Amino acid sequence: MKITVEEVLNKKGHDVWTVSPQTSVYEALVLMSVKNVGAVVVMEGEKIVGMLSERDYARKVIIKGRSSKDTPVADIMTPLVCAVPPWRTIDECMALMTARRVRHLPVLKQDGKLDGIVSIGDVVKAIISEQEFVIQELEAFVDEALKNPDKERRRPSV
């Protein structure tokens, strides 16, 4: 059983919050706070041009003494965005997030349109859920084997 990004989005929802590059960092932070998210996608029309995360704010505004009300998102966003299609597995997302050192992956449909976003929290939750399922299957297999040691059986396909 391999959980896909599409399965995660179908459970959590396809909502994704976006801002334009001209939006002030302050306005973007207010949106992130109201929606209780750690990042927003920066878009020009239908095109993704960057990501803005709490980490960008902390490192590129606060530490540098800038004003969030006077700084446009374009000045501090991460411009190179790594995105995934809905058919990617959660394991592949974890590997990509680790390699690229990112915590959020926009999800793009085949036509290139934004379909949602997965966070590192979503990925970890899905991996834990998958592992719990495997453990339950293996426990059931072992329990059955202990009850009927002479019965021939196949290992569960997990």
C-alpha positions, 0 to 999 in steps of 0.5 A, spaced: 500 500 500 503 506 497 499 512 499 499 518 494 498 525 494 491 525 491 489 520 497 492 525 502 488 531 498 482 527 498 482 527 506 485 533 508 482 538 502 484 541 496 484 548 499 491 552 498 492 559 500 495 564 495 498 571 494 501 575 489 508 578 489 506 585 490 502 583 496 505 586 503 509 581 507 504 583 513 498 581 509 501 575 507 502 573 514 495 575 516 492 570 511 497 565 514 495 566 521 487 566 519 488 560 515 493 557 520 498 555 515 505 555 515 506 557 507 502 560 502 503 560 494 505 566 490 502 566 484 501 571 478 495 569 475 495 562 474 502 561 474 506 559 481 512 564 481 514 562 489 513 560 496 512 564 502 513 561 509 514 563 516 521 561 515 522 566 509 519 571 514 524 570 520 530 570 516 529 575 511 525 580 514 525 580 522 533 578 522 534 584 517 530 589 520 525 590 515 518 592 515 513 587 514 508 592 512 513 595 507 516 589 504 513 586 498 512 578 498 516 578 491 522 581 495 523 575 500 519 569 497 523 563 495 522 563 487 524 556 485 518 552 487 518 544 487 511 541 485 509 534 485 503 531 481 497 528 485 500 521 483 506 521 487 507 517 493 508 520 500 514 516 500 517 520 494 514 527 497 518 525 503 525 524 499 524 530 495 522 534 501 528 532 505 533 533 499 530 540 497 530 542 504 522 544 503 516 543 508 511 545 503 509 542 496 504 545 491 500 539 487 499 541 480 494 537 476 496 534 469 494 541 466 499 545 470 493 548 475 494 548 482 490 542 486 492 543 493 498 543 497 502 538 502 506 539 508 511 535 511 506 534 517 501 531 512 506 527 509 509 524 516 501 523 518 500 519 512 506 515 513 505 513 520 498 511 518 501 507 513 505 504 518 500 503 523 496 499 517 502 494 516 503 493 523 496 491 524 496 486 518 502 483 521 500 482 528 493 479 525 498 474 521 502 472 527 496 471 531 493 467 526 500 463 525 500 462 533 493 459 533 494 454 527 501 453 527 500 447 522 496 451 517 500 453 510 499 461 509 502 466 505 505 473 508 500 478 508 501 483 501 502 490 504 
